[in-house]
C-alpha cells in the first residue's frame, strides 16, 4: 500500500504543478520540459502549503493529506483538458539525447528505490521528522522543540526544514503506513528533472543551447554517486552506508532541482515580462527554502544577483523590457511563501547549526590564521585530509577544497571548466540573463565558502562527509545554463 500511496503523491504533485504553470502560449515548452517544471512546481506547492498549515497548528492528518493531494489532482486534471487546445514546442536535441535522458530517468528512479532508507542524513535528519509528521505530531511540540529527553537528544538538527519529511509523511499517510523504501517515491525524480529544467531555461538562446545544456546536466556523475568513477562499485554494493549516494532521502538533489526550476522560470519571465511565470519561479524558490536551510541562503543570493544586474544594466538592445517587475514578483512571493517556515524556525532550537551567531569579525579573522587542531575520533577518520589541513589557515583549506572540486572531472564532468569559460567578464556588455545566472552561482559559492570559515565542526571531518561537493550540487542548474548560454544564439523564434 505504501507504494500505491507514493504513486498517488507523485501523480498529485505533477498534476498540481501542471495546474500552476502558465499557458503554453505564454511559456513555450516541450512535453519533457513541461513534466520537469510541473514536478518542481507541484512538490514546491505541497511543501509550502503543508509547512504553512503546520505553522497554523494543523498537523498532517489524513484529512489534510487527502485534501491537499485531492485538490492538486483535480486542478491538474482540469488543466489537462484545457491544454488540449494548445500545442507543445519541439523538444531540443535529437533522439540520442532523448534516449540518454530516458535511461537517466529510469536508472536514477530505480537507484533511489533499490535500497530502503539507510544512510545517516536521510534517516536521522529527515525520516525521523517524516515519521513524526505521519503520526500526526505537532511540529511545534516537544518532539521537535525539545533539546534532550530521558535517553539523550531527541533529534539532530531540529531546525532543518520540513519539505522532505512532508513528502515522506504524505506517502505514509496515503499509503496506510510507513515503509522505508516506498516513502522515497516522491524523492526519486530530482536527477531526472534537472536536464529538462536546464533546457527550459535555455530556450531563449536557441535549440542548440538548450540541447547542450540538457546534455551537460545529464553528464554529471556526482548527481548519482560521489566519486563515481573511483568508488562506484563499492558505493553500490555497500547498500549506501558509505554516505556516497546522493539519490534517495537527502535534500541536496531536491534543492538543486527547485533552484534550477526557479532560475529557468525567472530567465523566461524576465525575457517575456510574464508575471505568472515569475510567480511560479517564486514558488520554486520558496520550495527550495522548505527543503534545506541552504535554500534560504540561495534565495538571498538570487535576490542580490537581481539587484546587481539592475544596478549595472547592459546595452539597451540586450536588456529585457522592465526586468525588475518579474524579478521583484519572484523574490517577493518567495519571501511571502517562506515566511511561515521562517517564523516557525525561530521557535526551534538550533543546537549545532547556529551559523549566524558565529558570523563575527573575530571568527572571520581567526579563519585566516593557522588553525590549531586537536585529535578527535571523527577527525582522525578524515585521514589524509586531516593531515593536510593541520596548521593551515582555515580560509586556505576551504579555498583548496573548492579548487579541487572545480578540477574534478570524474565527479563533475565538464561543468565547472565550461562554466568558467562561459562567464561574462564585461559587466556592462552582453546578456543580462547570463550575468545574473553567473552571479547566482558565484554568490552561492561565496556564501558556502563563508559558512565553512566559521562552523564549530572540525573541517576535515566535514570534508569526509562530502562538503563542499554536496553544496555545489545545489548550483548545477544555473551553472549549466551559464555554460550553455555562452555558446547559444539569442532569441530563436521557435524556442522563445
Phi, psi and omega in degrees: 000327179297326177296318178295322176298318178297319178297321179292321177298317179299312182296316181294320178297316180295316179296318177298321177295321176300320180295331184275336183292147174298166179300154179297331177290336178271317181237092181296137178198157173278171179298322179295312179297321180298318179297319181292315178296319180296322180296314180296317181292319182292315178294324177297317181297317180297315183289322178295314182294314181296324177294318178296318178295321177297320178297327178280357177096013179260106179291168183278071179284167176303321180296318179295316181298310180295323179296313179299309185290323178295317178297319179297317181294317180296315179298320180292322178296321175297322180292324178300320179294319181291327184289347179298337182276354182241140183272158177266155175279157177292147179284138178289154179084167180260188183299322177302319178294317181296321177295318178300317181292324177295318178296317179300315181297313181294318183291318182287325175295316178295321179296330177291321188266351184294330176246144167290171176304127182209357179266161188298305184300308179300324182284310191271319183281327188243308187295326177300316177295321179298319178296320178295316179296320179295334178273002178088016181292148177276123179298346175263005182275179185295334179296332180260326187262342181287131181281319181225159175225192185300326183251022177114197183297140182286311180210156175277147175047062180297343181265015171290144178299165189258008186299306179298313176302325179296314180297321177292318182293323176299318178298316180294319180297311183288326182276355176085010178164164183272132174225123187296343176271309192279344174293348178277354183305313178290355181253011191266000192238011183294311180297321180297329184279335188303314178299321179294323178293319178297316180298320179298321179287338185266001181305322179299342180263004175106165184295322181296317179296319179297318178294318179296319180296319178296317179296319179298315180293331180278353186249031182250102186302328186293344177290351176248303184219134172294145180052047191305305187286334182278323192226010189299327177298319178295317182301321185276338183265348179263022176057028174080003185287354178285342185081012184266345183270122179277337177296151175115220192270014176275179184249356186291313179294324179298315178295320178301317181292315181293322179290322176297317178297317179298316180295316180298314181293325180289323173303312182293323179293317179295324179291316186266343186077011183284116178284334176296316177297320178297323180295320178292325174299317177297322177299317180292325175298315177296322177300322176298321178292339177279348187262317179212155178299331178297338178298323177293322178296319179291328174299315178295320180296316180295320177299318178295321178298320177296318180296319181294319180292323177291326181286332180238077185291151176273194178297149185301326182293332183268340187278133174291159182287126177046058184292343183293335183293304177296325178297316180295319179297315182298312183291316181296316180293321178300315179297318180297313182291331180274349184302316178304321178292317180299320179292317179294320181298329180295342180266356184262145176290139182271334179055263189249013180236035180274065185294323184298325180288341180265355181278079182236157177304324180296315180294320179293320179296322180296333181292343181258006175254155178306132185274134176269114183260152175238151179287128178226151181301312181289325179296321179296333180294339180288346172061240184299326179299320180295317180294321182292330183274344186299127175079358180263151174300142181300324180300320179292322179295315180297314179301321178295321178300313181294322179296319178299317180296320181299329181261006183272083183293332180292334179264323189249357186063220182263012187304304188286321173300318179291326176298315180297321178292332182270001181297130174284106190275345179251102191296335182265005179230156176094185188283124179295333179292317176298324182294314183285330174298315178296319179296323178297319179292310181296321177294322176296318177298316180297318180296317180292321177296320179298317180297323181288347177282340191235004185289158178283358184274155173287123192300313177300332176293319176297320180300322181293339180267005177100026176254131013263005187299324178294332176286319180295334177303326181299337188258009184301317184301298180296331177294316178294322178295318178299315182294313184287326180294334181294336181249010180264169176257154185277137161064042175295128187297322182288346184247005187294000000 
